[in-house]
Each structure stands twice: as structure tokens, then as C-alpha cells.
Amino acid sequence: MNKQEMADEALFQLLHIEIVSYVYKSAEQGEESGRCVTKLENMGFRVGQGLIERFTKDTARFKDELDVMKFICKDFWTSVFKKQIDNLRTNHQGIYVLQDNKFRLLTQMSAGKQYLEHAPKYLAFTCGLVRGALSNLGIKSIVTVEVTTMPACKFQVMIQKV
């Protein structure tokens, strides 16, 4: 990674932290954190929609759902997070699990277990990012995330049949 890429990476991580902080600080007193998570997820959704348009403008049509998921795990993830998803699994019935063993947005806070409870608010944007990208590719989904040991996380994508 050259100096420019390192600077871009640092800026992206700082921007993400500030967005999360802003949403939580601007929340009205007494507003539950679930609403903040929803706001972050919605922001990510809009960004994912825009990014996927740019990333696929010169790409051939995808054959099927699995082809789309492979694109998300390789090309999309690499463009956004500078690495591919470490593992993609599916039950071939509309559920995909994308595992990132060293998720960039959790590495800074992964030093202690005390931060594990804060992980979901730092992953909501990414859940929206994936859902927005899939939406613009014609796939309606629900994206959730599970963190048991930081900085590893598993994103579960449930495809919703229309």
C-alpha cells in the first residue's frame, strides 16, 4: 500500500467514525440506539446504490444471484475495503454469509472486548452499503451482521423473493 492509499484509508476510517458519532450525538435525548442504527443503515444504502452504479457500468450482465454475490465479495469489497471477503457461503436457498476476518472498520477498536457491544453501530453503515448495492442490481435483501471476535465479522444476506 503506497502513501496515497494509506492516506485514503485513514480518511475513510475517520469519516466513518465521525458519521457514526454525528448520528449518535445528534439523536434527540432518549432516542433509542435502534433509530440511530437505522439512520446509519439508510445512509449506507444510498451510498451502496451509487457505488454499484459506478463499479458495474462497464461490467457484463450477471448470470444469476450467486454471480452477483461473487462480484460483491471480490470487486465491490475490494474497491471499498481494499481486500476481498475472506469466505462466502450459501445454503443455495437465498441465504449468503460473507465473512471478513479482519474488517477494516473494526480493527482500530478491536483491542479490547469492552468494545464488542459498540460494534453493531460501526457496522450498520456497511450493512446498508451491501443492501443498497444489491438493490440496484435488482436483488431485494435483508443484511445483518454478527461479531463474536473482533475484528472478524459475518454479514448475513437474506434474499427476499418478490
Phi and psi in radians as a Rosetta constraint file:
Dihedral C 1 N 2 CA 2 C 2 CIRCULARHARMONIC -1.456 0.35
Dihedral N 2 CA 2 C 2 N 3 CIRCULARHARMONIC 3.084 0.35
Dihedral C 2 N 3 CA 3 C 3 CIRCULARHARMONIC -1.087 0.35
Dihedral N 3 CA 3 C 3 N 4 CIRCULARHARMONIC -0.675 0.35
Dihedral C 3 N 4 CA 4 C 4 CIRCULARHARMONIC -1.135 0.35
Dihedral N 4 CA 4 C 4 N 5 CIRCULARHARMONIC -0.764 0.35
Dihedral C 4 N 5 CA 5 C 5 CIRCULARHARMONIC -1.120 0.35
Dihedral N 5 CA 5 C 5 N 6 CIRCULARHARMONIC -0.669 0.35
Dihedral C 5 N 6 CA 6 C 6 CIRCULARHARMONIC -1.129 0.35
Dihedral N 6 CA 6 C 6 N 7 CIRCULARHARMONIC -0.705 0.35
Dihedral C 6 N 7 CA 7 C 7 CIRCULARHARMONIC -1.145 0.35
Dihedral N 7 CA 7 C 7 N 8 CIRCULARHARMONIC -0.749 0.35
Dihedral C 7 N 8 CA 8 C 8 CIRCULARHARMONIC -1.057 0.35
Dihedral N 8 CA 8 C 8 N 9 CIRCULARHARMONIC -0.752 0.35
Dihedral C 8 N 9 CA 9 C 9 CIRCULARHARMONIC -1.085 0.35
Dihedral N 9 CA 9 C 9 N 10 CIRCULARHARMONIC -0.799 0.35
Dihedral C 9 N 10 CA 10 C 10 CIRCULARHARMONIC -1.096 0.35
Dihedral N 10 CA 10 C 10 N 11 CIRCULARHARMONIC -0.737 0.35
Dihedral C 10 N 11 CA 11 C 11 CIRCULARHARMONIC -1.112 0.35
Dihedral N 11 CA 11 C 11 N 12 CIRCULARHARMONIC -0.739 0.35
Dihedral C 11 N 12 CA 12 C 12 CIRCULARHARMONIC -1.067 0.35
Dihedral N 12 CA 12 C 12 N 13 CIRCULARHARMONIC -0.793 0.35
Dihedral C 12 N 13 CA 13 C 13 CIRCULARHARMONIC -1.131 0.35
Dihedral N 13 CA 13 C 13 N 14 CIRCULARHARMONIC -0.741 0.35
Dihedral C 13 N 14 CA 14 C 14 CIRCULARHARMONIC -1.137 0.35
Dihedral N 14 CA 14 C 14 N 15 CIRCULARHARMONIC -0.733 0.35
Dihedral C 14 N 15 CA 15 C 15 CIRCULARHARMONIC -1.062 0.35
Dihedral N 15 CA 15 C 15 N 16 CIRCULARHARMONIC -0.769 0.35
Dihedral C 15 N 16 CA 16 C 16 CIRCULARHARMONIC -1.061 0.35
Dihedral N 16 CA 16 C 16 N 17 CIRCULARHARMONIC -0.810 0.35
Dihedral C 16 N 17 CA 17 C 17 CIRCULARHARMONIC -1.056 0.35
Dihedral N 17 CA 17 C 17 N 18 CIRCULARHARMONIC -0.727 0.35
Dihedral C 17 N 18 CA 18 C 18 CIRCULARHARMONIC -1.185 0.35
Dihedral N 18 CA 18 C 18 N 19 CIRCULARHARMONIC -0.655 0.35
Dihedral C 18 N 19 CA 19 C 19 CIRCULARHARMONIC -1.090 0.35
Dihedral N 19 CA 19 C 19 N 20 CIRCULARHARMONIC -0.832 0.35
Dihedral C 19 N 20 CA 20 C 20 CIRCULARHARMONIC -1.053 0.35
Dihedral N 20 CA 20 C 20 N 21 CIRCULARHARMONIC -0.812 0.35
Dihedral C 20 N 21 CA 21 C 21 CIRCULARHARMONIC -1.070 0.35
Dihedral N 21 CA 21 C 21 N 22 CIRCULARHARMONIC -0.771 0.35
Dihedral C 21 N 22 CA 22 C 22 CIRCULARHARMONIC -1.070 0.35
Dihedral N 22 CA 22 C 22 N 23 CIRCULARHARMONIC -0.805 0.35
Dihedral C 22 N 23 CA 23 C 23 CIRCULARHARMONIC -1.069 0.35
Dihedral N 23 CA 23 C 23 N 24 CIRCULARHARMONIC -0.753 0.35
Dihedral C 23 N 24 CA 24 C 24 CIRCULARHARMONIC -1.260 0.35
Dihedral N 24 CA 24 C 24 N 25 CIRCULARHARMONIC -0.648 0.35
Dihedral C 24 N 25 CA 25 C 25 CIRCULARHARMONIC -1.280 0.35
Dihedral N 25 CA 25 C 25 N 26 CIRCULARHARMONIC -0.602 0.35
Dihedral C 25 N 26 CA 26 C 26 CIRCULARHARMONIC -1.423 0.35
Dihedral N 26 CA 26 C 26 N 27 CIRCULARHARMONIC -0.141 0.35
Dihedral C 26 N 27 CA 27 C 27 CIRCULARHARMONIC -1.127 0.35
Dihedral N 27 CA 27 C 27 N 28 CIRCULARHARMONIC 2.462 0.35
Dihedral C 27 N 28 CA 28 C 28 CIRCULARHARMONIC -1.107 0.35
Dihedral N 28 CA 28 C 28 N 29 CIRCULARHARMONIC 2.622 0.35
Dihedral C 28 N 29 CA 29 C 29 CIRCULARHARMONIC -0.977 0.35
Dihedral N 29 CA 29 C 29 N 30 CIRCULARHARMONIC 2.335 0.35
Dihedral C 29 N 30 CA 30 C 30 CIRCULARHARMONIC 1.506 0.35
Dihedral N 30 CA 30 C 30 N 31 CIRCULARHARMONIC -0.118 0.35
Dihedral C 30 N 31 CA 31 C 31 CIRCULARHARMONIC -1.226 0.35
Dihedral N 31 CA 31 C 31 N 32 CIRCULARHARMONIC 2.299 0.35
Dihedral C 31 N 32 CA 32 C 32 CIRCULARHARMONIC -1.232 0.35
Dihedral N 32 CA 32 C 32 N 33 CIRCULARHARMONIC 2.665 0.35
Dihedral C 32 N 33 CA 33 C 33 CIRCULARHARMONIC -1.163 0.35
Dihedral N 33 CA 33 C 33 N 34 CIRCULARHARMONIC -0.392 0.35
Dihedral C 33 N 34 CA 34 C 34 CIRCULARHARMONIC -1.027 0.35
Dihedral N 34 CA 34 C 34 N 35 CIRCULARHARMONIC -0.647 0.35
Dihedral C 34 N 35 CA 35 C 35 CIRCULARHARMONIC -1.214 0.35
Dihedral N 35 CA 35 C 35 N 36 CIRCULARHARMONIC -0.607 0.35
Dihedral C 35 N 36 CA 36 C 36 CIRCULARHARMONIC -1.160 0.35
Dihedral N 36 CA 36 C 36 N 37 CIRCULARHARMONIC -0.741 0.35
Dihedral C 36 N 37 CA 37 C 37 CIRCULARHARMONIC -1.049 0.35
Dihedral N 37 CA 37 C 37 N 38 CIRCULARHARMONIC -0.733 0.35
Dihedral C 37 N 38 CA 38 C 38 CIRCULARHARMONIC -1.087 0.35
Dihedral N 38 CA 38 C 38 N 39 CIRCULARHARMONIC -0.731 0.35
Dihedral C 38 N 39 CA 39 C 39 CIRCULARHARMONIC -1.077 0.35
Dihedral N 39 CA 39 C 39 N 40 CIRCULARHARMONIC -0.776 0.35
Dihedral C 39 N 40 CA 40 C 40 CIRCULARHARMONIC -1.127 0.35
Dihedral N 40 CA 40 C 40 N 41 CIRCULARHARMONIC -0.713 0.35
Dihedral C 40 N 41 CA 41 C 41 CIRCULARHARMONIC -1.109 0.35
Dihedral N 41 CA 41 C 41 N 42 CIRCULARHARMONIC -0.703 0.35
Dihedral C 41 N 42 CA 42 C 42 CIRCULARHARMONIC -1.164 0.35
Dihedral N 42 CA 42 C 42 N 43 CIRCULARHARMONIC -0.661 0.35
Dihedral C 42 N 43 CA 43 C 43 CIRCULARHARMONIC -1.078 0.35
Dihedral N 43 CA 43 C 43 N 44 CIRCULARHARMONIC -0.812 0.35
Dihedral C 43 N 44 CA 44 C 44 CIRCULARHARMONIC -1.064 0.35
Dihedral N 44 CA 44 C 44 N 45 CIRCULARHARMONIC -0.670 0.35
Dihedral C 44 N 45 CA 45 C 45 CIRCULARHARMONIC -1.003 0.35
Dihedral N 45 CA 45 C 45 N 46 CIRCULARHARMONIC -0.846 0.35
Dihedral C 45 N 46 CA 46 C 46 CIRCULARHARMONIC -1.136 0.35
Dihedral N 46 CA 46 C 46 N 47 CIRCULARHARMONIC -0.688 0.35
Dihedral C 46 N 47 CA 47 C 47 CIRCULARHARMONIC -1.165 0.35
Dihedral N 47 CA 47 C 47 N 48 CIRCULARHARMONIC -0.743 0.35
Dihedral C 47 N 48 CA 48 C 48 CIRCULARHARMONIC -1.051 0.35
Dihedral N 48 CA 48 C 48 N 49 CIRCULARHARMONIC -0.703 0.35
Dihedral C 48 N 49 CA 49 C 49 CIRCULARHARMONIC -1.060 0.35
Dihedral N 49 CA 49 C 49 N 50 CIRCULARHARMONIC -0.781 0.35
Dihedral C 49 N 50 CA 50 C 50 CIRCULARHARMONIC -1.193 0.35
Dihedral N 50 CA 50 C 50 N 51 CIRCULARHARMONIC -0.762 0.35
Dihedral C 50 N 51 CA 51 C 51 CIRCULARHARMONIC -1.113 0.35
Dihedral N 51 CA 51 C 51 N 52 CIRCULARHARMONIC -0.743 0.35
Dihedral C 51 N 52 CA 52 C 52 CIRCULARHARMONIC -1.149 0.35
Dihedral N 52 CA 52 C 52 N 53 CIRCULARHARMONIC -0.535 0.35
Dihedral C 52 N 53 CA 53 C 53 CIRCULARHARMONIC -1.088 0.35
Dihedral N 53 CA 53 C 53 N 54 CIRCULARHARMONIC -0.776 0.35
Dihedral C 53 N 54 CA 54 C 54 CIRCULARHARMONIC -1.170 0.35
Dihedral N 54 CA 54 C 54 N 55 CIRCULARHARMONIC -0.752 0.35
Dihedral C 54 N 55 CA 55 C 55 CIRCULARHARMONIC -1.266 0.35
Dihedral N 55 CA 55 C 55 N 56 CIRCULARHARMONIC -0.407 0.35
Dihedral C 55 N 56 CA 56 C 56 CIRCULARHARMONIC -1.901 0.35
Dihedral N 56 CA 56 C 56 N 57 CIRCULARHARMONIC 0.079 0.35
Dihedral C 56 N 57 CA 57 C 57 CIRCULARHARMONIC -1.071 0.35
Dihedral N 57 CA 57 C 57 N 58 CIRCULARHARMONIC -0.493 0.35
Dihedral C 57 N 58 CA 58 C 58 CIRCULARHARMONIC -1.941 0.35
Dihedral N 58 CA 58 C 58 N 59 CIRCULARHARMONIC 0.331 0.35
Dihedral C 58 N 59 CA 59 C 59 CIRCULARHARMONIC -1.754 0.35
Dihedral N 59 CA 59 C 59 N 60 CIRCULARHARMONIC 2.486 0.35
Dihedral C 59 N 60 CA 60 C 60 CIRCULARHARMONIC -1.180 0.35
Dihedral N 60 CA 60 C 60 N 61 CIRCULARHARMONIC 2.783 0.35
Dihedral C 60 N 61 CA 61 C 61 CIRCULARHARMONIC -1.029 0.35
Dihedral N 61 CA 61 C 61 N 62 CIRCULARHARMONIC 2.567 0.35
Dihedral C 61 N 62 CA 62 C 62 CIRCULARHARMONIC -1.431 0.35
Dihedral N 62 CA 62 C 62 N 63 CIRCULARHARMONIC 2.504 0.35
Dihedral C 62 N 63 CA 63 C 63 CIRCULARHARMONIC -1.225 0.35
Dihedral N 63 CA 63 C 63 N 64 CIRCULARHARMONIC -0.775 0.35
Dihedral C 63 N 64 CA 64 C 64 CIRCULARHARMONIC -2.738 0.35
Dihedral N 64 CA 64 C 64 N 65 CIRCULARHARMONIC -3.085 0.35
Dihedral C 64 N 65 CA 65 C 65 CIRCULARHARMONIC -1.013 0.35
Dihedral N 65 CA 65 C 65 N 66 CIRCULARHARMONIC -0.759 0.35
Dihedral C 65 N 66 CA 66 C 66 CIRCULARHARMONIC -1.107 0.35
Dihedral N 66 CA 66 C 66 N 67 CIRCULARHARMONIC -0.667 0.35
Dihedral C 66 N 67 CA 67 C 67 CIRCULARHARMONIC -1.066 0.35
Dihedral N 67 CA 67 C 67 N 68 CIRCULARHARMONIC -0.730 0.35
Dihedral C 67 N 68 CA 68 C 68 CIRCULARHARMONIC -1.099 0.35
Dihedral N 68 CA 68 C 68 N 69 CIRCULARHARMONIC -0.786 0.35
Dihedral C 68 N 69 CA 69 C 69 CIRCULARHARMONIC -1.120 0.35
Dihedral N 69 CA 69 C 69 N 70 CIRCULARHARMONIC -0.660 0.35
Dihedral C 69 N 70 CA 70 C 70 CIRCULARHARMONIC -1.106 0.35
Dihedral N 70 CA 70 C 70 N 71 CIRCULARHARMONIC -0.687 0.35
Dihedral C 70 N 71 CA 71 C 71 CIRCULARHARMONIC -1.096 0.35
Dihedral N 71 CA 71 C 71 N 72 CIRCULARHARMONIC -0.762 0.35
Dihedral C 71 N 72 CA 72 C 72 CIRCULARHARMONIC -1.052 0.35
Dihedral N 72 CA 72 C 72 N 73 CIRCULARHARMONIC -0.778 0.35
Dihedral C 72 N 73 CA 73 C 73 CIRCULARHARMONIC -1.243 0.35
Dihedral N 73 CA 73 C 73 N 74 CIRCULARHARMONIC -0.548 0.35
Dihedral C 73 N 74 CA 74 C 74 CIRCULARHARMONIC -1.707 0.35
Dihedral N 74 CA 74 C 74 N 75 CIRCULARHARMONIC -1.284 0.35
Dihedral C 74 N 75 CA 75 C 75 CIRCULARHARMONIC -1.210 0.35
Dihedral N 75 CA 75 C 75 N 76 CIRCULARHARMONIC -0.901 0.35
Dihedral C 75 N 76 CA 76 C 76 CIRCULARHARMONIC -1.089 0.35
Dihedral N 76 CA 76 C 76 N 77 CIRCULARHARMONIC -0.869 0.35
Dihedral C 76 N 77 CA 77 C 77 CIRCULARHARMONIC -1.102 0.35
Dihedral N 77 CA 77 C 77 N 78 CIRCULARHARMONIC -0.702 0.35
Dihedral C 77 N 78 CA 78 C 78 CIRCULARHARMONIC -1.135 0.35
Dihedral N 78 CA 78 C 78 N 79 CIRCULARHARMONIC -0.715 0.35
Dihedral C 78 N 79 CA 79 C 79 CIRCULARHARMONIC -1.121 0.35
Dihedral N 79 CA 79 C 79 N 80 CIRCULARHARMONIC -0.665 0.35
Dihedral C 79 N 80 CA 80 C 80 CIRCULARHARMONIC -1.531 0.35
Dihedral N 80 CA 80 C 80 N 81 CIRCULARHARMONIC -0.781 0.35
Dihedral C 80 N 81 CA 81 C 81 CIRCULARHARMONIC -1.974 0.35
Dihedral N 81 CA 81 C 81 N 82 CIRCULARHARMONIC 0.106 0.35
Dihedral C 81 N 82 CA 82 C 82 CIRCULARHARMONIC 1.138 0.35
Dihedral N 82 CA 82 C 82 N 83 CIRCULARHARMONIC 0.382 0.35
Dihedral C 82 N 83 CA 83 C 83 CIRCULARHARMONIC -2.828 0.35
Dihedral N 83 CA 83 C 83 N 84 CIRCULARHARMONIC 2.785 0.35
Dihedral C 83 N 84 CA 84 C 84 CIRCULARHARMONIC -1.457 0.35
Dihedral N 84 CA 84 C 84 N 85 CIRCULARHARMONIC 2.804 0.35
Dihedral C 84 N 85 CA 85 C 85 CIRCULARHARMONIC -1.070 0.35
Dihedral N 85 CA 85 C 85 N 86 CIRCULARHARMONIC 2.459 0.35
Dihedral C 85 N 86 CA 86 C 86 CIRCULARHARMONIC -1.323 0.35
Dihedral N 86 CA 86 C 86 N 87 CIRCULARHARMONIC -0.524 0.35
Dihedral C 86 N 87 CA 87 C 87 CIRCULARHARMONIC -2.695 0.35
Dihedral N 87 CA 87 C 87 N 88 CIRCULARHARMONIC 2.329 0.35
Dihedral C 87 N 88 CA 88 C 88 CIRCULARHARMONIC -2.108 0.35
Dihedral N 88 CA 88 C 88 N 89 CIRCULARHARMONIC 2.195 0.35
Dihedral C 88 N 89 CA 89 C 89 CIRCULARHARMONIC -2.222 0.35
Dihedral N 89 CA 89 C 89 N 90 CIRCULARHARMONIC 2.678 0.35
Dihedral C 89 N 90 CA 90 C 90 CIRCULARHARMONIC -2.558 0.35
Dihedral N 90 CA 90 C 90 N 91 CIRCULARHARMONIC 2.679 0.35
Dihedral C 90 N 91 CA 91 C 91 CIRCULARHARMONIC -1.719 0.35
Dihedral N 91 CA 91 C 91 N 92 CIRCULARHARMONIC 0.101 0.35
Dihedral C 91 N 92 CA 92 C 92 CIRCULARHARMONIC 1.050 0.35
Dihedral N 92 CA 92 C 92 N 93 CIRCULARHARMONIC 0.364 0.35
Dihedral C 92 N 93 CA 93 C 93 CIRCULARHARMONIC -2.265 0.35
Dihedral N 93 CA 93 C 93 N 94 CIRCULARHARMONIC 0.505 0.35
Dihedral C 93 N 94 CA 94 C 94 CIRCULARHARMONIC 1.659 0.35
Dihedral N 94 CA 94 C 94 N 95 CIRCULARHARMONIC 0.170 0.35
Dihedral C 94 N 95 CA 95 C 95 CIRCULARHARMONIC -2.100 0.35
Dihedral N 95 CA 95 C 95 N 96 CIRCULARHARMONIC 2.210 0.35
Dihedral C 95 N 96 CA 96 C 96 CIRCULARHARMONIC -2.147 0.35
Dihedral N 96 CA 96 C 96 N 97 CIRCULARHARMONIC 2.478 0.35
Dihedral C 96 N 97 CA 97 C 97 CIRCULARHARMONIC -2.103 0.35
Dihedral N 97 CA 97 C 97 N 98 CIRCULARHARMONIC 2.091 0.35
Dihedral C 97 N 98 CA 98 C 98 CIRCULARHARMONIC -1.847 0.35
Dihedral N 98 CA 98 C 98 N 99 CIRCULARHARMONIC 2.028 0.35
Dihedral C 98 N 99 CA 99 C 99 CIRCULARHARMONIC -1.885 0.35
Dihedral N 99 CA 99 C 99 N 100 CIRCULARHARMONIC 2.235 0.35
Dihedral C 99 N 100 CA 100 C 100 CIRCULARHARMONIC -2.054 0.35
Dihedral N 100 CA 100 C 100 N 101 CIRCULARHARMONIC 1.971 0.35
Dihedral C 100 N 101 CA 101 C 101 CIRCULARHARMONIC -1.346 0.35
Dihedral N 101 CA 101 C 101 N 102 CIRCULARHARMONIC -0.297 0.35
Dihedral C 101 N 102 CA 102 C 102 CIRCULARHARMONIC -2.508 0.35
Dihedral N 102 CA 102 C 102 N 103 CIRCULARHARMONIC 1.249 0.35
Dihedral C 102 N 103 CA 103 C 103 CIRCULARHARMONIC -1.218 0.35
Dihedral N 103 CA 103 C 103 N 104 CIRCULARHARMONIC 2.143 0.35
Dihedral C 103 N 104 CA 104 C 104 CIRCULARHARMONIC -0.958 0.35
Dihedral N 104 CA 104 C 104 N 105 CIRCULARHARMONIC -0.644 0.35
Dihedral C 104 N 105 CA 105 C 105 CIRCULARHARMONIC -1.380 0.35
Dihedral N 105 CA 105 C 105 N 106 CIRCULARHARMONIC -0.079 0.35
Dihedral C 105 N 106 CA 106 C 106 CIRCULARHARMONIC -1.920 0.35
Dihedral N 106 CA 106 C 106 N 107 CIRCULARHARMONIC -0.214 0.35
Dihedral C 106 N 107 CA 107 C 107 CIRCULARHARMONIC -1.103 0.35
Dihedral N 107 CA 107 C 107 N 108 CIRCULARHARMONIC -0.627 0.35
Dihedral C 107 N 108 CA 108 C 108 CIRCULARHARMONIC -1.172 0.35
Dihedral N 108 CA 108 C 108 N 109 CIRCULARHARMONIC -0.553 0.35
Dihedral C 108 N 109 CA 109 C 109 CIRCULARHARMONIC -1.789 0.35
Dihedral N 109 CA 109 C 109 N 110 CIRCULARHARMONIC 0.129 0.35
Dihedral C 109 N 110 CA 110 C 110 CIRCULARHARMONIC -1.496 0.35
Dihedral N 110 CA 110 C 110 N 111 CIRCULARHARMONIC 0.123 0.35
Dihedral C 110 N 111 CA 111 C 111 CIRCULARHARMONIC -1.154 0.35
Dihedral N 111 CA 111 C 111 N 112 CIRCULARHARMONIC -0.583 0.35
Dihedral C 111 N 112 CA 112 C 112 CIRCULARHARMONIC -2.313 0.35
Dihedral N 112 CA 112 C 112 N 113 CIRCULARHARMONIC 2.703 0.35
Dihedral C 112 N 113 CA 113 C 113 CIRCULARHARMONIC -1.222 0.35
Dihedral N 113 CA 113 C 113 N 114 CIRCULARHARMONIC -0.328 0.35
Dihedral C 113 N 114 CA 114 C 114 CIRCULARHARMONIC -1.117 0.35
Dihedral N 114 CA 114 C 114 N 115 CIRCULARHARMONIC -0.332 0.35
Dihedral C 114 N 115 CA 115 C 115 CIRCULARHARMONIC -1.573 0.35
Dihedral N 115 CA 115 C 115 N 116 CIRCULARHARMONIC -0.123 0.35
Dihedral C 115 N 116 CA 116 C 116 CIRCULARHARMONIC -0.988 0.35
Dihedral N 116 CA 116 C 116 N 117 CIRCULARHARMONIC -0.673 0.35
Dihedral C 116 N 117 CA 117 C 117 CIRCULARHARMONIC -1.196 0.35
Dihedral N 117 CA 117 C 117 N 118 CIRCULARHARMONIC -0.360 0.35
Dihedral C 117 N 118 CA 118 C 118 CIRCULARHARMONIC -1.566 0.35
Dihedral N 118 CA 118 C 118 N 119 CIRCULARHARMONIC -0.197 0.35
Dihedral C 118 N 119 CA 119 C 119 CIRCULARHARMONIC -0.962 0.35
Dihedral N 119 CA 119 C 119 N 120 CIRCULARHARMONIC -0.758 0.35
Dihedral C 119 N 120 CA 120 C 120 CIRCULARHARMONIC -0.977 0.35
Dihedral N 120 CA 120 C 120 N 121 CIRCULARHARMONIC -0.645 0.35
Dihedral C 120 N 121 CA 121 C 121 CIRCULARHARMONIC -1.235 0.35
Dihedral N 121 CA 121 C 121 N 122 CIRCULARHARMONIC -0.402 0.35
Dihedral C 121 N 122 CA 122 C 122 CIRCULARHARMONIC -1.554 0.35
Dihedral N 122 CA 122 C 122 N 123 CIRCULARHARMONIC -0.037 0.35
Dihedral C 122 N 123 CA 123 C 123 CIRCULARHARMONIC -1.956 0.35
Dihedral N 123 CA 123 C 123 N 124 CIRCULARHARMONIC -0.202 0.35
Dihedral C 123 N 124 CA 124 C 124 CIRCULARHARMONIC -1.058 0.35
Dihedral N 124 CA 124 C 124 N 125 CIRCULARHARMONIC -0.736 0.35
Dihedral C 124 N 125 CA 125 C 125 CIRCULARHARMONIC -1.038 0.35
Dihedral N 125 CA 125 C 125 N 126 CIRCULARHARMONIC -0.762 0.35
Dihedral C 125 N 126 CA 126 C 126 CIRCULARHARMONIC -1.177 0.35
Dihedral N 126 CA 126 C 126 N 127 CIRCULARHARMONIC -0.651 0.35
Dihedral C 126 N 127 CA 127 C 127 CIRCULARHARMONIC -1.025 0.35
Dihedral N 127 CA 127 C 127 N 128 CIRCULARHARMONIC -0.768 0.35
Dihedral C 127 N 128 CA 128 C 128 CIRCULARHARMONIC -1.141 0.35
Dihedral N 128 CA 128 C 128 N 129 CIRCULARHARMONIC -0.653 0.35
Dihedral C 128 N 129 CA 129 C 129 CIRCULARHARMONIC -1.013 0.35
Dihedral N 129 CA 129 C 129 N 130 CIRCULARHARMONIC -0.834 0.35
Dihedral C 129 N 130 CA 130 C 130 CIRCULARHARMONIC -1.166 0.35
Dihedral N 130 CA 130 C 130 N 131 CIRCULARHARMONIC -0.787 0.35
Dihedral C 130 N 131 CA 131 C 131 CIRCULARHARMONIC -1.096 0.35
Dihedral N 131 CA 131 C 131 N 132 CIRCULARHARMONIC -0.709 0.35
Dihedral C 131 N 132 CA 132 C 132 CIRCULARHARMONIC -1.149 0.35
Dihedral N 132 CA 132 C 132 N 133 CIRCULARHARMONIC -0.726 0.35
Dihedral C 132 N 133 CA 133 C 133 CIRCULARHARMONIC -1.087 0.35
Dihedral N 133 CA 133 C 133 N 134 CIRCULARHARMONIC -0.820 0.35
Dihedral C 133 N 134 CA 134 C 134 CIRCULARHARMONIC -1.103 0.35
Dihedral N 134 CA 134 C 134 N 135 CIRCULARHARMONIC -0.698 0.35
Dihedral C 134 N 135 CA 135 C 135 CIRCULARHARMONIC -1.025 0.35
Dihedral N 135 CA 135 C 135 N 136 CIRCULARHARMONIC -0.772 0.35
Dihedral C 135 N 136 CA 136 C 136 CIRCULARHARMONIC -1.249 0.35
Dihedral N 136 CA 136 C 136 N 137 CIRCULARHARMONIC -0.239 0.35
Dihedral C 136 N 137 CA 137 C 137 CIRCULARHARMONIC -1.705 0.35
Dihedral N 137 CA 137 C 137 N 138 CIRCULARHARMONIC 0.181 0.35
Dihedral C 137 N 138 CA 138 C 138 CIRCULARHARMONIC 1.509 0.35
Dihedral N 138 CA 138 C 138 N 139 CIRCULARHARMONIC 0.274 0.35
Dihedral C 138 N 139 CA 139 C 139 CIRCULARHARMONIC -2.028 0.35
Dihedral N 139 CA 139 C 139 N 140 CIRCULARHARMONIC 2.016 0.35
Dihedral C 139 N 140 CA 140 C 140 CIRCULARHARMONIC -1.487 0.35
Dihedral N 140 CA 140 C 140 N 141 CIRCULARHARMONIC 2.317 0.35
Dihedral C 140 N 141 CA 141 C 141 CIRCULARHARMONIC -2.597 0.35
Dihedral N 141 CA 141 C 141 N 142 CIRCULARHARMONIC 2.925 0.35
Dihedral C 141 N 142 CA 142 C 142 CIRCULARHARMONIC -2.091 0.35
Dihedral N 142 CA 142 C 142 N 143 CIRCULARHARMONIC 2.212 0.35
Dihedral C 142 N 143 CA 143 C 143 CIRCULARHARMONIC -2.050 0.35
Dihedral N 143 CA 143 C 143 N 144 CIRCULARHARMONIC 2.152 0.35
Dihedral C 143 N 144 CA 144 C 144 CIRCULARHARMONIC -2.180 0.35
Dihedral N 144 CA 144 C 144 N 145 CIRCULARHARMONIC 2.943 0.35
Dihedral C 144 N 145 CA 145 C 145 CIRCULARHARMONIC -2.401 0.35
Dihedral N 145 CA 145 C 145 N 146 CIRCULARHARMONIC 2.598 0.35
Dihedral C 145 N 146 CA 146 C 146 CIRCULARHARMONIC -2.279 0.35
Dihedral N 146 CA 146 C 146 N 147 CIRCULARHARMONIC 2.326 0.35
Dihedral C 146 N 147 CA 147 C 147 CIRCULARHARMONIC -2.215 0.35
Dihedral N 147 CA 147 C 147 N 148 CIRCULARHARMONIC 2.119 0.35
Dihedral C 147 N 148 CA 148 C 148 CIRCULARHARMONIC -1.946 0.35
Dihedral N 148 CA 148 C 148 N 149 CIRCULARHARMONIC -0.683 0.35
Dihedral C 148 N 149 CA 149 C 149 CIRCULARHARMONIC -2.332 0.35
Dihedral N 149 CA 149 C 149 N 150 CIRCULARHARMONIC 2.063 0.35
Dihedral C 149 N 150 CA 150 C 150 CIRCULARHARMONIC -1.360 0.35
Dihedral N 150 CA 150 C 150 N 151 CIRCULARHARMONIC 2.595 0.35
Dihedral C 150 N 151 CA 151 C 151 CIRCULARHARMONIC -1.625 0.35
Dihedral N 151 CA 151 C 151 N 152 CIRCULARHARMONIC 0.333 0.35
Dihedral C 151 N 152 CA 152 C 152 CIRCULARHARMONIC -1.369 0.35
Dihedral N 152 CA 152 C 152 N 153 CIRCULARHARMONIC 2.550 0.35
Dihedral C 152 N 153 CA 153 C 153 CIRCULARHARMONIC -2.665 0.35
Dihedral N 153 CA 153 C 153 N 154 CIRCULARHARMONIC 2.745 0.35
Dihedral C 153 N 154 CA 154 C 154 CIRCULARHARMONIC -2.154 0.35
Dihedral N 154 CA 154 C 154 N 155 CIRCULARHARMONIC 2.129 0.35
Dihedral C 154 N 155 CA 155 C 155 CIRCULARHARMONIC -1.674 0.35
Dihedral N 155 CA 155 C 155 N 156 CIRCULARHARMONIC 2.202 0.35
Dihedral C 155 N 156 CA 156 C 156 CIRCULARHARMONIC -1.819 0.35
Dihedral N 156 CA 156 C 156 N 157 CIRCULARHARMONIC 2.179 0.35
Dihedral C 156 N 157 CA 157 C 157 CIRCULARHARMONIC -1.952 0.35
Dihedral N 157 CA 157 C 157 N 158 CIRCULARHARMONIC 2.027 0.35
Dihedral C 157 N 158 CA 158 C 158 CIRCULARHARMONIC -1.815 0.35
Dihedral N 158 CA 158 C 158 N 159 CIRCULARHARMONIC 1.998 0.35
Dihedral C 158 N 159 CA 159 C 159 CIRCULARHARMONIC -1.336 0.35
Dihedral N 159 CA 159 C 159 N 160 CIRCULARHARMONIC 2.286 0.35
Dihedral C 159 N 160 CA 160 C 160 CIRCULARHARMONIC -1.746 0.35
Dihedral N 160 CA 160 C 160 N 161 CIRCULARHARMONIC 2.054 0.35
Dihedral C 160 N 161 CA 161 C 161 CIRCULARHARMONIC -1.322 0.35
Dihedral N 161 CA 161 C 161 N 162 CIRCULARHARMONIC 2.364 0.35
